[in-house]
Each structure stands twice: as C-alpha cells, then as structure tokens.
Amino acid sequence: MVLLSELVDGHVEGHHENDFEHTDLYNVMRAEHDAMITHKRGTLYRSKLWSTVAPSGNIYRYVGLLADYRLHCYDMQCQLRQLADKHKDLLGGQQASETDRMEKLIQLLKSTPVKQKSDAEHGEVSRGYLPLEVYLTSEVTSYGPWVVPADSQEWFTHTIMALMVCTVQVVCPVLILLDEWIQPSNKLAAWTTFVRTLNFSELLCFGTTLEQKLHTAMGVLLLLLVFLIIRSYVQDQRADGSKSGRLATNRFWMVLGQVTNMWSAFVITLAIPLRFWDEDSSTGIAMDSLTLLFIFMLDDFSGIACVYMGKSSESFQRDVAWNKALLSHCPVRLDDLINEGAKQADDLWQINLSSDCTLLVKQRPGEEPRKCARRLERLQSETTGLLNVKEGECRKLQYYVSPDCGRVIPGLEHDILDCLWWLGDNLLRFWGLIVPFMWMAVDEPCSASSS
C-alpha cells in the first residue's frame, strides 16, 4: 500500500526538480499570501486569528473554559424551561411534558428565520440560530454549585487530573528544596564558609581536576538554560495576561493556574542550584534539570500528564475563539427573542439582526429597535478596537453568565496577577544572571583557604 504522505513526498520532490527558477514556488507562496491577506482564509490565517484572542492552552485554562461553558448551558436551559411553561398552550398544553415542550421550543428555534435589517426591510439570511442551539442542546446537571455534563466521567477525570497536577506543581518543588537544604552538599547551610568562598578569583577556576571542571561547566550552562526557559515562560504569561483576563472562563481556575505556575517557577529557581551541588557528575546535573522542568511544564498539553486529553495549544485557542464568538452573539435573556403576542408556536421565536449583524430585541408595539444585551460585549464607553492599540491598554468587556451574574473583565484579579508576573520577570532578570556565577564560584573551590 502506498501512503498518501509518500505520494505527496514524491510529487513535491518532482515539483522542485522542474522548478529551475523557483517560479512555481513563488506562485504557490503568492497564492497563500493572497489567501491570507486579501481573502482572509486558510489554515494559517485562522490559526493566527485564534491566537490573537486566546492564550496558549494548559489544563487549568481548559477546565476553566468548560466550567463556564456549562454555566451558560445551565442558565439558558433554565430560562428555556420557564418559557416552555409560560407558553405551554402553544407547545402542546398540559398533555405535553415539560421536556417535550422544551424540545419543541428547540426544534422551532432551528427552523426560525434569522432576518437582518437593511435600509429598506428585514431580509432572511438563514434559519436557526447557532449561538443558542449550541448551549441549549448540551445536556448538563446541577449539583449545588457544581454544574456537570450529563456524562460526567470526562468531567471528573479532567477535574481530578487538574487538581493532581496542581498538587504536584505546588508540593514537589517544596519537597525537593527542603530535601536538598538538609543535604551535606548544601553550601548555603554554612553561610560563613559560603561568603568566604565567594570571591572573584574563584570565577576564573572551574576546579582542580577534569571531573570538577566538567561538573562546574555543566552546572553553569544548565543553570543559565533553565533560568532562561523559566523567564521566557514568565514573559509569555505576561503576554497572555490580557487574553486570559478577557477570557470567558471560570475565575477560580484562572487564578489557581497562574498562581500555581508562579509558585512552581519561584521554588524551582531556588531548588535547582542546591540540587546541582548534590550531584557528583555532569550527567546527573543534566538529568536533574530535565526532572525539574518536567514538573514545571506538567500542566501544558504537551506535558506527559495531559497527553491523554488529545489537545494542543492551537486546538484550545480554536475552542476559545469559538466560545467567544458564540457568547458575543448570545442574548443574556431568552425572552428578548420571544414574541409575547404569538398566536401560534411557529411565531414564538423572533430573531432579528441590525445592519451590523448585532442581535436586536424583539420589538414591542411603539418601541424603537434596540440592541439585545449579550453575554459577552464591549462596555458602552469603549469606542476603539478590542485588541490593545497601545502598550499597557486593555479593553474592557461586560461578561454575563446569567442575567443576575455579570462582571467586567479583565477584573481586579487580572491586575494583581499581571503585577506578580511583572515582579517575577524582573526578579528572574537579576536572579538568572547572578546565581549561575555565584554557584560556579563556590562549586569547586580552587584556593586552599576556600577548601
């Protein structure tokens, strides 16, 4: 059997053999350029579009996204239940059960024409309204403050895994730090000796034997690398801060995830120099650095603990963009789209869009057209684009999980987390340069007075 990938490989190789002046290569790249810039389509364009509104993915953000998604489902289904009871005469009367009436409302929604207002009239653009259908057809159940899907096994697995990852990232670095602190190899325990050993001449000497020199060189290089990796991660978190703060997500999971990663990064930077001192060989130092980075990156989708989910950062960003797009066109109150004077069931749903595709409230006699309150919308005072136009600016959004539960995002928790990430970035700027050379100076003393 010839695989498709093998056929493509052969075709591409033949393509280059006959493309002497790179003309075909240029035409292919020009077509991709036009697709992205002119026509705004293609896989690469969509991937970039998703990444502008969504942060990189990890298990905390994914669980938080699903948690608030289920809250929207539950609230809208509760509202649908009230509408089914209010208009039961048009939905089958007393003979029909509540579930049957709700199901009939959903079926009527799927066949309802969506009309867009032009300068002259309302013209039909489609039938059914996807932002409502998605949330109304997802089965969820409430257990007190917890809203879980009808099939709760996946929810339970994800939640337990997220809590276990959090526990490992919080506890394990502390245990490693405490264990290394009580080891005889800890040069900080004898502070007087450490200060006496720390002198400029030791920076020029890696040790007296080849083994000592290899040990010191490996330790310094890997300390610099690990600190660089952690600082790059901190900078990415700051860059994702605005996106995370404006994410339609559960605040508990958002704060827990970021605080956990801050704590893990901070403690690992303290523990890793002590751990390197406890190793006798350069190979051991290399393995230790991989172990600590494994704990640090355990929550990422590429981490071994989250591989079972089959998610990637790109797929998470696509899910976020999908959810954000739906919420921005989803009404806070379903009765804004209900025709209270309907004489037959087919006239219950009335879905009208303005000329700019904004959802409109069902007009009552004598009322002017007005926009419908949506679950995710910009503040009325905002007039510029949603993305930052200047460094440090952050556009505000009004976010509703239910008619009685709304907040402005980004909120205070985002501002506090951003300050903490900024502080961590600046500490690592100093810590990542000083610690490797201090470690080298006292690792393998060369002078007799330092021994």
N, C-alpha and C positions, 0 to 999 in steps of 0.2 A: 504494500500500500504506500502510495506517495502522499505525504502530508502536505497540507496547504502551505505551511511555512517553508517547506523545501521548494515548492513551485515558485513561491514569491522570491526566495533567495536566488533561484536560477534566473528568473525574469529580471530582477534588479541588476544582477551581475551582467547580463546581456545588454541591459539598458545602458550601463556605463561604458561597455566596450564600443558601442556605436556612437556615443555622445562625445565626439572628439573636442568640441569647443565648449562643452558644458552648456550647450544651448537648451537641451531638454531639461537639465537640472534647473536652469534659470526659469524656464517656463513653469515647471512644477512648483517651484518656490513662489513665483509671482502669483500663480493661481491660489496658493494657500494664503498669501498676503492679502489678496483681494477678497477672499472669502472671510477673513477675519476683520479687516479694516473697513472694507466697503459694504459687505453684505452682513457682517456680524453673525457669522455662523461657523460651524466647525468645532471639533472636539477641543482644540487648544483654546479657542476663544471662550467657549463655555467654561472650561476649567479655570481660566483666568477670571472670568466673571464671578464664579462661585467664590474664589479665594479673596475677592475684594470685600465680600460681605460676611465671610465666615472665617474664624480662626482655624489653625491646624487642629486635628482631632486627637482626642485621647478618651480613655474610658469614662472619666468623670464628666466631660462635656457631653458625651453620647448619652449617658444615663440621665443627665440633667435635661437634655433636649427631649428625650422620650417622656420624662416625668411631666413636663409642662404640656407636651402634646396630649397626653392622656387627660390632663385637667381641662383642656379645651374641649375634648371629646365629651367628657362627662357633663360639663356645663351646658353645652349645646344640646345634648340629648335630654337633659332635664328640662330645658326650655321647650324642646320638641314635645316632650310628654305633656307639658302644660297646654301647648297649642292643640295637641290631639284631644285633650279633654275639653278645651274651650269650644272647639269646632266639631265636636263629636257628631252633631246632627248631619254634617256634610260628609262624614267619614265612616258612615255605617251605623250610627246610632248606638243604642245600648246593646244591640246584638253583637257588635264587634268588640273584641277585647282591646285593651289599651295598646298592646303590642301590635295588633293588626292595624289600628288607627295610625300609630307612629309609622309603620311600614308603608301604609298608603300615602302618608304625607311625603315620605322619601321618594316614592315612585312618582308622585305628582311633581316633585321638585325636578326630577330627572327629565321630565317632559315639558317643563315650563320654559317658554321662550324668554331669552335674555335680550332686552331691547336697549339700544344705545341712542341717546338723544343727539340729533343733528340740529342744524339751524332751523330745519322745517318741521321735522317729526321724529318719532321714535321708530327706528328700523331694527328688525330682528337680526341679531348677529350669531346666535347659537341657541341650543336648547340644553337645559340643565345648567347647574352652577357648581363647578368643581370645588371651590373653596368650602362650600357647605357639605357637599356629598362626601368628601374625604373624612371629615370629622364626625359626621352623623352615622356613617356606616362602620366605624371602628368600634368594636364591642369592648366596653370597659365596665369594671365593677368597683364600687367604693367600699372600703373597709375603714371607716372613720376618716382620718386624714390622708389615708393612702388610696390612690386610685390605680388599679392594676388592670391589665388586659384580661379578657375572658380566658385566654390560655396563658396562665401565669407562670409557666415553667421557665420560659425565656427571661421574663422579668426578674424572677427570683435568682436565676443564675447570674445575670448581669449585675444585679444589686449586690449579691454576696461577693462576687468577684471584685467589684469596685471597692467594697469595704475591706476585703482581704489585701488588695493592692495598697490601699491607704495605710493599713496597719503595718505592712512590711516596710513601706517607704518612711513611715514615722519611727517605728521601733528599731528596725535593724541597724540603721546608721548610728543610733544612740548606743546600741549594744556593742557595735564594733568599736566606737570611740571609747567607751568605758573599759572594754577588754584590753584595748591597746594601751590605755593610760596606765594600767596596773602592771604592764609588762616591764621587765628589766631593761628592755631596749629603748624605753621612752626617755629621751634625753631632756625633755622639759620637766620631768619629775624632780631632777636635781637642778634647780634653777641657777644656783651659784656656778655650778660646773658649766651649764649651758651658756651663761653670759661670758665666762672666762674663755670658753672655746670659740665663741662668736667673735672673730677678728678678721680683718681684711686679708691677712696673709693666707688664711685657710681657703679663701676663694680661688686661689691660684694652685691649690693642691687637691687632687682628687683622691689621694690615698697613697700608700707606700707600696702596695702590691698591685699586680694586674687585676686580681679579683676585686680589690677595693675600688680601683678606678672604674671598672666596668659597672660595679654596683652603684657608685655615685653618679656616673654619666647616665645610666638608665633611669635612675630615680629623678634626676633633674629634668630630663627630656619628657618623661611621662607626667611629672607634676605640671610642667608647662602645658602639655597637651590636654590633660584633664581639666585644668583651670580654664583653658581656652574653650573647651567644649561646654563646660558649665556656664561660662559667661556668655557664650553665643546663645545658649538656651535661654538665659535670663533676658537677653536683648530681644529674642524672638517673642518671649512672653510679653514684654512691654509693647512690642509692635502689634501683638494680637490683643492687647488690652482693650482698645477701643471697640474692636469687633466683639470680644467676649462680653463687654459691658452692655452692648446693644443687641445681645443675643436673646431671643425668646426662649429662655431657659430657666431652670429651677435655681434660685439663688443659693440654696444650701449646697448643691453640688458644685456650683461655680466657685464659691468661696472655699469649700473643702478642697477641691482640686488644686487651686492656686496656692493655698496655704501649705498643703502637703508638699507640693513641689518646692516651694521656698524653703521649708524646713529641711527637706531632704538635701537640697543643694548646699545649704549652710553647714549642716552637720558633716556631710561628706568632705567638704573642703577642710574641715578641722581634723577629720579622722584619717584622711589619706596620707599626710606626712608621717603620722605615727605608725601607720600600717607599713609603710615603706621601710622605716627603720627596723621593723621586726623581721624583715626578710634578709636572708643571707646571700641570695643570688639574684642576678638581673632577671632571670626567667620568672621567679616568684613575684617580683615587682610588676612585671607585665601582666601576670595573671590577676594580681590584686586590683590593678587599675580597671581591668575588664569586669571584675566582680562588682566593684563599686558603681561603675557606670551602668551595669545591668540593673542594679537596684534603682538607680536614679531614673532610668528610662523605662521602668517596668510598666508604667501606665500608658505608654504610647501604643498605638495599634500595631506597630512593628515589633513591640516587645513580646517575649515568649508567652506572657500571661494572657495577652489579648489576641493572639493569633487565631484562637478558636472562633472569634467573632466574625472573621472573614471581612473585616472592614479595613479601609485605608483612609488616610487623611483626606484624599480627594473625594472619596465617596461620602465621608462625613460632611465635607463642605457642600456637596451637592444636596444632601439631606437638609442642611441648614437653609440653603438658598430656597429649596422647595417649600419648606415650612414657613419661611419668612414671606415668600411671595403669596402663599395662601392666606396667611393671617392678615396681610396688608389689604386683602380684598374680602375679608370675612367680617360680617356685622357683629357687634357686641350683643345686640338684642335681635333675636329672630323675628319678633313681631314687627320690626321695622320693614320687613319684606312681605308682610301678610296683609291681604285686602280684607279689612274687617267687615265690609259690606258685601262680601261674596255671596252669591245665591247658589252657586254650585262648586263642587270640590275643585274643578279644573281652574277656577279663578282665585283660589286661595293665595298662591304664591304670585307676587308681582315683583319682578326683578328688572330694574332699570338702571342704566349707566349714563353718566353725563358724557359730554363730548370728549373729555379727557380720560374716559374709562373708570371714573370714580363711581362707587356704588351710591345710589340715591335712595332716600327713604320713600316708601310708598306714600304718594300724595293724598291727603285728605281734601275734601271739597274746600276751596278757598285758600289752600296753602300754596306757598311758593316752593319750587323744588329746592331741596336741601340735601347736603351730603350726609351719608349714613356714618355713624360712629363705628369705626373699625377696630379690630383687636390689636393692630399694630399700625400706628400712623404718626406722622410728624406732629410736633406741637404747633399750635396755631400761630405762635410767634415766629416760627422758623420760616425763612423765605429762601435760603440758599440750598445747595445740593446736600444730599445726605452724607456723602463722604467728606472727610476733612479737606478744607481748601487751604488751611494754614496750619503750620505745625503747632500742636497743642490744642487745637479746636476740636470739639466733639459735639456732633449734632445730637439733639435730644429727641426721643421718641416717647409717645404715650402708648403704654402696653397694658392691655386688659386680658386677664384670664377669665373673668366673669364680669357681669355688669356691676357687681359690688366690690370687685377686687382689681384695682388698677394702680399703676405706678409709672413714674417717669424713669426711663432708662437712657443712659447709664445713671446709676444711683450712687449713694454715698459709699457703698461697699466697693464700687469700681474705683473711686477716687483714692480710697485708703490702700487698696491693692496696688494701684499704679504707683503710689508713693513708696510702698515697700519694695516693688520691683526696681524702682529708680535707685533706692538706697542700696539694694543688693548689687546692682550693676556697678555702682561707684565703689563699693567695698571690694568687689572682685577685681576691679581695675587696679587697685592698690595691692590687694592680697595675692593676686595671681602673679605679680612681678616680684614681690618681696619674699614670699615663702619659699619658692624653689631655691633661691640663692642662700637664704638662711639655712635651709635644710642641707644644702651642699657643704656649707661652711662647717657644720658640726657633725656631718655624717661619718666621715673617716678622718679624724684629726691627724695631722702630719707632725706637728711640733710636739716635743717632749712635754711641754707644760700643759698641752691640751689633752694629753693622754690620761 
